[in-house]
C-alpha cells in the first residue's frame, strides 16, 4: 500500500471542508468533538489534581450539602 503525504495550510483545509456536503461535515465535526473532549477533559483532570483532599473529606462535604438541601426542601432527585 502506497502512502501519499500532503502539506495543506488552514485555508486550504477550510476550502476543502466547505465543499463537503452537510452529512460529511457533521461526521468530521463529531470526530473533532470526540478527540477534543478527551484532550480538554484530561487537561482539566491534571489541573485539578490535588493531594490536599481525601475521599473521606469529599464524602463528608457531599453528605453535609445533601443533608442541608434535604432539610431546606431543595433535594434533587
QUIJOKA-V472998 format. One record per backbone hydrogen bond with DSSP energy under -1.0 kcal/mol. NH is the residue of the N-H (numbers start at 1). CO is the residue of the C=O. If there is no record, write none. Layout:
((NH CO) (NH CO))
This chain:
((13 9) (14 10) (15 11) (16 12) (17 13) (18 14) (20 17) (25 21) (26 22) (27 23) (28 24) (29 25) (30 26) (31 27) (32 28) (33 29) (34 30) (35 31) (36 32) (37 33) (38 34) (39 35) (40 36) (41 37) (42 38) (43 39) (44 40) (45 41) (46 42) (47 43) (48 44) (58 54) (59 55) (60 56) (61 57) (62 58) (63 59) (64 60) (65 61) (66 62) (67 63) (68 64) (69 65) (70 66) (71 67) (72 68) (73 70) (74 69))
